[in-house]
């Protein structure tokens, strides 16, 4: 591990735990200090973000998937001076919600449109995460997401190197949704991950690791 490497906070999607980021926690440890943020205790995005900030280093990079992406934007709204770079996976610019359940999360990530080997690999871990997180936490997260504040001010506050990525087969955040988000963030880079649904870090771990490795080494467009 590199001394003085940038701390990297990884935020899971709804109904997921650290297994979502398991490969990145290991594979990026040579260039960053990866750590998990906890989104299971609070039932508002504001409180989730405040909890992450309370346990995070003074300055850090942050990457989030879906719920984790919205929590990332709320972190920036609350403390923009602490965030050095941002990666958003399966995150939308719109306030509109598509209904989902714990079962939907796994089904949409491993639907028949995915290649059979990918479905077989992903479905077990996704179901195991959902069972470990449990329905109570999932419902708490669902309430927080439904009651999230207008995210436009948070998007406008992003002035650091930003990656916006989405699976080309994501049915919760469509590629057009993620592209629209990237277009609202000056200098953001958009990437579509092929043959991938909503949970990119576990569906396409190698590609996500490469994306994040590259992102961690982008020249900063603005120093705070």
C-alpha contacts under 8 A as a table, 3 or more apart, distances in Angstrom:
res1	aa1	res2	aa2	distance
1	X	5	X	7.60
1	X	29	X	5.91
1	X	30	X	4.19
1	X	31	X	6.25
1	X	32	X	7.27
1	X	33	X	7.89
2	X	5	X	5.36
2	X	30	X	6.00
2	X	31	X	5.79
2	X	32	X	7.17
5	X	31	X	6.00
5	X	32	X	4.83
5	X	33	X	6.18
6	X	31	X	7.58
6	X	32	X	5.04
6	X	33	X	6.06
6	X	60	X	6.25
6	X	61	X	6.97
7	X	32	X	5.79
7	X	33	X	4.47
7	X	34	X	6.03
7	X	35	X	7.53
7	X	57	X	7.11
7	X	59	X	7.39
7	X	60	X	4.88
7	X	61	X	6.16
8	X	32	X	6.28
8	X	33	X	5.61
8	X	34	X	4.54
8	X	35	X	6.11
8	X	60	X	5.77
8	X	61	X	4.74
8	X	62	X	5.52
8	X	63	X	7.45
9	X	34	X	5.94
9	X	35	X	5.05
9	X	36	X	5.64
9	X	37	X	6.14
9	X	56	X	7.45
9	X	60	X	6.98
9	X	61	X	6.19
9	X	62	X	4.65
9	X	63	X	6.35
10	X	21	X	7.21
10	X	34	X	6.96
10	X	35	X	6.06
10	X	36	X	4.91
10	X	37	X	5.99
10	X	62	X	5.94
10	X	63	X	5.05
10	X	64	X	5.89
10	X	68	X	7.97
11	X	36	X	6.17
11	X	37	X	5.30
11	X	38	X	7.28
11	X	39	X	7.40
11	X	62	X	7.59
11	X	63	X	6.18
11	X	64	X	4.49
11	X	65	X	6.54
11	X	68	X	4.61
11	X	69	X	7.38
11	X	71	X	7.90
11	X	72	X	7.78
12	X	16	X	5.79
12	X	17	X	6.05
12	X	18	X	6.87
12	X	20	X	6.55
12	X	21	X	7.39
12	X	37	X	7.77
12	X	39	X	7.54
12	X	64	X	6.08
12	X	65	X	5.64
12	X	66	X	7.69
12	X	67	X	7.07
12	X	68	X	5.17
13	X	16	X	5.46
13	X	17	X	7.81
13	X	64	X	7.24
13	X	65	X	4.93
13	X	66	X	5.14
13	X	67	X	4.90
13	X	68	X	5.27
13	X	69	X	7.89
13	X	199	X	7.63
14	X	66	X	7.15
14	X	67	X	5.51
14	X	68	X	7.54
14	X	138	X	6.50
14	X	141	X	6.38
14	X	142	X	7.52
15	X	102	X	6.43
15	X	105	X	7.70
15	X	129	X	6.85
15	X	130	X	5.18
15	X	133	X	5.90
15	X	134	X	7.39
15	X	137	X	7.39
15	X	138	X	5.26
15	X	141	X	7.87
16	X	19	X	7.46
16	X	20	X	6.46
16	X	126	X	7.41
16	X	129	X	5.24
16	X	130	X	6.01
16	X	133	X	6.54
17	X	20	X	6.07
17	X	129	X	5.94
17	X	132	X	7.89
17	X	133	X	6.77
18	X	21	X	5.50
18	X	22	X	6.13
18	X	36	X	6.74
19	X	22	X	4.73
19	X	125	X	7.70
19	X	129	X	7.13
19	X	202	X	7.83
20	X	199	X	7.57
20	X	201	X	6.05
20	X	202	X	5.34
21	X	24	X	5.35
21	X	25	X	6.08
21	X	201	X	5.90
21	X	202	X	6.81
22	X	25	X	5.29
22	X	26	X	6.72
22	X	202	X	7.90
23	X	26	X	5.40
23	X	27	X	5.82
23	X	201	X	7.75
23	X	202	X	7.77
23	X	205	X	6.33
23	X	209	X	7.69
24	X	27	X	4.89
24	X	28	X	5.47
24	X	29	X	7.86
24	X	34	X	7.84
24	X	201	X	7.60
24	X	205	X	7.29
24	X	208	X	7.90
24	X	209	X	5.76
25	X	28	X	6.00
25	X	29	X	6.36
25	X	34	X	5.51
25	X	35	X	7.05
26	X	29	X	5.48
27	X	30	X	7.18
27	X	209	X	6.92
28	X	31	X	5.76
28	X	32	X	5.92
28	X	33	X	7.75
28	X	34	X	7.03
28	X	209	X	7.06
28	X	213	X	6.79
29	X	32	X	5.17
29	X	33	X	5.75
29	X	34	X	6.28
30	X	33	X	7.99
31	X	213	X	7.75
32	X	216	X	7.99
37	X	52	X	5.63
38	X	41	X	7.23
38	X	48	X	7.53
38	X	51	X	7.55
38	X	52	X	6.63
39	X	42	X	6.67
39	X	48	X	5.60
39	X	52	X	7.96
39	X	68	X	7.72
39	X	141	X	7.64
40	X	133	X	7.84
40	X	137	X	5.77
40	X	138	X	7.97
40	X	140	X	7.69
40	X	141	X	7.03
41	X	48	X	7.59
41	X	137	X	7.31
41	X	140	X	7.97
42	X	45	X	7.70
42	X	47	X	5.88
42	X	48	X	5.59
42	X	140	X	7.02
42	X	141	X	7.49
42	X	144	X	7.83
43	X	47	X	7.19
43	X	48	X	7.40
43	X	140	X	4.91
43	X	141	X	5.71
43	X	142	X	7.95
43	X	143	X	6.13
43	X	144	X	4.71
44	X	47	X	5.33
44	X	48	X	6.25
44	X	141	X	7.54
44	X	143	X	7.14
44	X	144	X	4.04
44	X	145	X	7.19
44	X	147	X	7.06
44	X	148	X	6.92
45	X	48	X	4.93
45	X	49	X	6.03
45	X	70	X	7.51
45	X	71	X	5.74
45	X	74	X	6.77
45	X	144	X	5.52
45	X	145	X	6.81
45	X	148	X	6.06
46	X	49	X	5.30
46	X	50	X	6.18
46	X	71	X	7.73
46	X	74	X	6.47
47	X	50	X	4.97
47	X	51	X	6.10
48	X	51	X	5.22
48	X	52	X	6.36
48	X	71	X	6.67
49	X	52	X	5.15
49	X	53	X	6.14
49	X	71	X	5.59
49	X	72	X	7.15
49	X	74	X	6.00
49	X	75	X	5.00
49	X	78	X	7.85
50	X	53	X	5.06
50	X	54	X	6.08
50	X	75	X	7.16
50	X	78	X	7.82
51	X	54	X	5.05
51	X	55	X	6.53
52	X	55	X	5.38
52	X	56	X	5.94
52	X	75	X	7.94
53	X	56	X	5.08
53	X	57	X	7.83
53	X	75	X	7.11
56	X	59	X	7.83
56	X	60	X	7.45
57	X	60	X	6.32
58	X	82	X	6.02
59	X	81	X	7.90
59	X	82	X	4.58
59	X	83	X	5.88
59	X	84	X	6.63
60	X	82	X	6.46
60	X	83	X	5.38
60	X	84	X	5.67
60	X	85	X	7.49
61	X	83	X	5.74
61	X	84	X	5.17
61	X	85	X	4.78
61	X	86	X	6.03
62	X	72	X	6.78
62	X	83	X	7.17
62	X	84	X	7.99
62	X	85	X	6.49
62	X	86	X	5.23
62	X	87	X	6.43
63	X	68	X	7.53
63	X	69	X	7.02
63	X	72	X	7.14
63	X	86	X	5.79
63	X	87	X	4.43
63	X	88	X	5.85
63	X	89	X	7.73
64	X	67	X	7.29
64	X	68	X	4.06
64	X	69	X	4.15
64	X	70	X	7.64
64	X	71	X	7.54
64	X	72	X	6.26
64	X	87	X	6.47
64	X	88	X	5.34
64	X	89	X	6.15
65	X	68	X	4.70
65	X	69	X	4.96
65	X	88	X	6.15
65	X	89	X	4.59
65	X	90	X	5.74
65	X	91	X	6.75
65	X	199	X	7.17
66	X	69	X	4.88
66	X	70	X	6.49
66	X	88	X	7.67
66	X	89	X	6.24
66	X	90	X	4.97
66	X	91	X	4.85
66	X	92	X	7.91
67	X	70	X	5.18
67	X	71	X	6.20
67	X	91	X	7.68
67	X	141	X	7.93
67	X	145	X	6.92
68	X	71	X	4.99
68	X	72	X	6.04
69	X	72	X	4.90
69	X	73	X	6.41
69	X	87	X	7.87
69	X	88	X	5.21
69	X	89	X	6.56
69	X	90	X	7.51
69	X	91	X	5.63
70	X	73	X	5.10
70	X	74	X	6.32
70	X	91	X	6.90
70	X	151	X	7.95
71	X	74	X	4.99
71	X	75	X	6.13
72	X	75	X	5.00
72	X	76	X	6.40
72	X	86	X	7.74
72	X	88	X	7.90
73	X	76	X	5.08
73	X	77	X	6.27
73	X	151	X	7.24
73	X	154	X	5.43
73	X	155	X	6.54
74	X	77	X	4.87
74	X	78	X	6.18
74	X	151	X	7.55
74	X	154	X	6.20
75	X	78	X	5.15
75	X	79	X	5.93
75	X	80	X	7.21
76	X	79	X	5.19
76	X	80	X	4.37
76	X	81	X	7.91
76	X	82	X	7.91
76	X	83	X	6.62
76	X	154	X	6.23
76	X	157	X	6.77
76	X	158	X	6.92
77	X	80	X	6.03
77	X	153	X	7.09
77	X	154	X	4.69
77	X	157	X	6.48
79	X	82	X	5.74
79	X	83	X	7.28
80	X	83	X	5.60
80	X	157	X	6.97
80	X	158	X	7.49
81	X	84	X	7.78
81	X	224	X	6.58
83	X	86	X	7.45
83	X	160	X	7.75
84	X	160	X	6.02
84	X	161	X	7.49
85	X	160	X	5.12
85	X	161	X	4.95
85	X	162	X	5.95
85	X	216	X	7.81
86	X	160	X	6.95
86	X	161	X	6.35
86	X	162	X	4.73
86	X	163	X	6.35
87	X	162	X	5.60
87	X	163	X	4.53
87	X	164	X	5.90
87	X	165	X	7.70
87	X	212	X	7.73
88	X	91	X	6.01
88	X	162	X	7.77
88	X	163	X	6.16
88	X	164	X	4.85
88	X	165	X	6.24
89	X	164	X	6.01
89	X	165	X	4.84
89	X	166	X	5.52
89	X	200	X	7.31
90	X	165	X	6.58
90	X	166	X	4.97
90	X	167	X	7.23
90	X	170	X	7.55
90	X	172	X	7.64
90	X	173	X	5.31
90	X	174	X	7.85
90	X	178	X	6.60
90	X	198	X	6.02
90	X	199	X	7.61
91	X	164	X	7.88
91	X	166	X	7.77
91	X	173	X	6.27
91	X	177	X	7.62
91	X	178	X	5.92
91	X	181	X	7.63
92	X	95	X	7.76
92	X	173	X	6.17
92	X	177	X	5.20
92	X	178	X	5.22
92	X	180	X	7.57
92	X	181	X	5.91
93	X	151	X	7.49
93	X	152	X	7.64
93	X	155	X	7.99
93	X	177	X	6.60
93	X	178	X	6.98
93	X	180	X	6.43
93	X	181	X	4.56
94	X	177	X	7.42
95	X	150	X	7.05
95	X	151	X	7.50
97	X	146	X	7.37
98	X	172	X	6.50
100	X	103	X	7.82
100	X	104	X	5.38
100	X	105	X	6.79
101	X	104	X	4.90
101	X	105	X	6.35
102	X	105	X	5.24
102	X	106	X	6.88
102	X	130	X	6.46
102	X	135	X	7.56
102	X	138	X	7.12
103	X	106	X	5.52
103	X	107	X	6.03
104	X	107	X	4.90
104	X	108	X	5.67
105	X	108	X	5.49
105	X	109	X	6.23
105	X	198	X	7.98
106	X	109	X	5.13
106	X	110	X	6.16
106	X	123	X	6.38
106	X	126	X	5.63
106	X	127	X	6.34
107	X	110	X	5.22
107	X	111	X	5.35
107	X	123	X	7.82
108	X	111	X	5.16
108	X	170	X	7.37
108	X	171	X	6.48
108	X	172	X	7.59
108	X	197	X	6.83
108	X	198	X	7.03
109	X	119	X	7.95
109	X	122	X	7.72
109	X	123	X	7.70
109	X	170	X	7.34
109	X	196	X	7.77
109	X	197	X	4.85
109	X	198	X	5.37
109	X	199	X	6.22
109	X	203	X	7.96
110	X	113	X	7.84
110	X	114	X	6.25
110	X	118	X	7.44
110	X	119	X	4.72
110	X	120	X	7.89
110	X	122	X	6.61
110	X	123	X	5.95
110	X	197	X	7.18
111	X	114	X	5.92
111	X	119	X	7.08
112	X	115	X	7.33
112	X	116	X	7.42
112	X	119	X	7.61
113	X	169	X	7.58
114	X	118	X	6.52
114	X	119	X	6.21
114	X	169	X	7.70
114	X	195	X	6.35
114	X	196	X	7.18
114	X	197	X	7.72
115	X	118	X	5.42
115	X	119	X	6.39
115	X	195	X	7.46
116	X	119	X	5.11
116	X	120	X	6.27
117	X	120	X	5.21
117	X	121	X	6.24
118	X	121	X	5.14
118	X	122	X	6.10
118	X	203	X	7.09
119	X	122	X	5.35
119	X	123	X	5.75
120	X	123	X	5.69
120	X	124	X	7.16
121	X	124	X	6.68
121	X	125	X	7.63
122	X	125	X	5.65
122	X	126	X	6.13
122	X	202	X	7.01
122	X	203	X	6.20
123	X	126	X	5.25
123	X	127	X	6.13
124	X	127	X	5.27
124	X	128	X	6.12
125	X	128	X	4.95
125	X	129	X	6.10
126	X	129	X	5.18
126	X	130	X	6.28
127	X	130	X	5.08
127	X	131	X	6.23
128	X	131	X	5.15
128	X	132	X	6.21
129	X	132	X	5.13
129	X	133	X	6.06
130	X	133	X	5.23
130	X	134	X	5.89
130	X	135	X	7.84
131	X	134	X	5.05
131	X	135	X	7.79
133	X	137	X	6.19
133	X	138	X	7.01
134	X	137	X	5.76
134	X	138	X	6.29
135	X	138	X	4.91
135	X	139	X	6.01
136	X	139	X	5.26
136	X	140	X	6.25
137	X	140	X	4.93
137	X	141	X	6.14
138	X	141	X	5.11
138	X	142	X	6.06
139	X	142	X	4.89
139	X	143	X	6.20
140	X	143	X	5.25
140	X	144	X	6.39
141	X	144	X	5.02
141	X	145	X	6.18
142	X	145	X	5.13
142	X	146	X	6.12
143	X	146	X	5.18
143	X	147	X	6.07
144	X	147	X	5.23
144	X	148	X	5.95
145	X	148	X	5.13
148	X	151	X	7.74
150	X	153	X	7.12
151	X	154	X	5.18
151	X	155	X	6.23
152	X	155	X	5.11
152	X	156	X	6.17
153	X	156	X	5.02
153	X	157	X	6.25
154	X	157	X	5.05
154	X	158	X	6.86
155	X	158	X	5.58
155	X	184	X	6.98
155	X	185	X	6.52
156	X	159	X	8.00
156	X	184	X	7.37
156	X	185	X	6.83
158	X	162	X	7.96
158	X	185	X	6.46
158	X	186	X	7.91
159	X	185	X	7.62
159	X	186	X	7.11
159	X	222	X	7.00
160	X	220	X	6.98
160	X	221	X	6.45
160	X	222	X	6.19
160	X	223	X	7.96
161	X	187	X	7.22
161	X	188	X	6.68
161	X	215	X	7.69
161	X	218	X	7.20
161	X	219	X	7.98
161	X	220	X	6.10
161	X	221	X	6.27
161	X	222	X	7.97
162	X	185	X	7.77
162	X	187	X	7.27
162	X	188	X	4.79
162	X	189	X	6.38
162	X	215	X	7.83
163	X	182	X	7.89
163	X	188	X	5.74
163	X	189	X	5.03
163	X	190	X	6.15
163	X	191	X	7.61
163	X	215	X	6.96
164	X	178	X	6.71
164	X	179	X	7.52
164	X	181	X	7.60
164	X	182	X	5.86
164	X	188	X	6.86
164	X	189	X	6.10
164	X	190	X	4.87
164	X	191	X	6.34
165	X	178	X	6.93
165	X	190	X	5.74
165	X	191	X	4.67
165	X	192	X	5.69
165	X	193	X	7.05
166	X	170	X	7.02
166	X	173	X	7.48
166	X	174	X	7.60
166	X	175	X	5.90
166	X	178	X	6.37
166	X	191	X	6.65
166	X	192	X	5.16
166	X	193	X	5.96
166	X	197	X	7.92
166	X	198	X	7.32
166	X	200	X	7.44
167	X	170	X	5.07
167	X	174	X	7.98
167	X	175	X	6.90
167	X	192	X	5.74
167	X	193	X	4.64
167	X	194	X	6.20
167	X	195	X	6.88
167	X	196	X	4.43
167	X	197	X	4.90
167	X	198	X	6.11
167	X	199	X	7.95
167	X	200	X	6.51
168	X	174	X	7.56
168	X	175	X	6.05
168	X	192	X	5.86
168	X	193	X	5.75
168	X	194	X	5.41
168	X	195	X	6.18
168	X	196	X	5.80
168	X	197	X	6.69
169	X	174	X	7.57
169	X	175	X	7.97
169	X	194	X	7.66
169	X	195	X	6.27
169	X	196	X	5.42
169	X	197	X	4.69
169	X	198	X	7.53
170	X	173	X	5.73
170	X	174	X	5.54
170	X	175	X	7.11
170	X	196	X	6.70
170	X	197	X	4.02
170	X	198	X	4.74
171	X	174	X	5.63
171	X	197	X	7.02
171	X	198	X	7.03
172	X	198	X	6.62
173	X	177	X	5.96
173	X	178	X	6.72
173	X	198	X	7.12
174	X	177	X	5.12
174	X	178	X	6.63
175	X	178	X	5.23
175	X	179	X	6.10
175	X	192	X	7.12
176	X	179	X	5.03
176	X	180	X	6.10
177	X	180	X	5.22
177	X	181	X	6.51
178	X	181	X	5.03
178	X	182	X	6.33
178	X	190	X	7.99
179	X	182	X	5.03
179	X	183	X	6.26
179	X	190	X	6.47
180	X	183	X	5.14
180	X	184	X	6.65
181	X	184	X	5.33
181	X	185	X	6.87
182	X	185	X	5.35
182	X	186	X	7.88
182	X	188	X	5.55
182	X	189	X	6.81
182	X	190	X	6.13
183	X	186	X	7.08
183	X	188	X	7.23
185	X	188	X	5.52
193	X	196	X	5.96
193	X	200	X	7.76
193	X	204	X	7.96
193	X	207	X	7.80
196	X	199	X	7.68
196	X	200	X	6.30
196	X	203	X	6.34
196	X	204	X	6.78
197	X	200	X	6.54
197	X	203	X	7.34
199	X	202	X	6.01
199	X	203	X	6.03
200	X	203	X	4.90
200	X	204	X	5.33
200	X	205	X	6.85
200	X	208	X	6.83
201	X	204	X	5.68
201	X	205	X	4.71
201	X	208	X	5.69
201	X	209	X	7.75
202	X	205	X	5.22
204	X	207	X	5.58
204	X	208	X	6.19
205	X	208	X	5.12
205	X	209	X	5.99
206	X	209	X	5.16
206	X	210	X	6.30
207	X	210	X	5.09
207	X	211	X	6.15
208	X	211	X	5.00
208	X	212	X	6.11
209	X	212	X	5.17
209	X	213	X	5.94
210	X	213	X	5.02
210	X	214	X	6.13
211	X	214	X	5.27
211	X	215	X	6.09
212	X	215	X	4.80
212	X	216	X	5.95
213	X	216	X	5.26
213	X	217	X	6.66
214	X	217	X	5.34
214	X	218	X	6.48
215	X	218	X	5.27
220	X	223	X	6.59
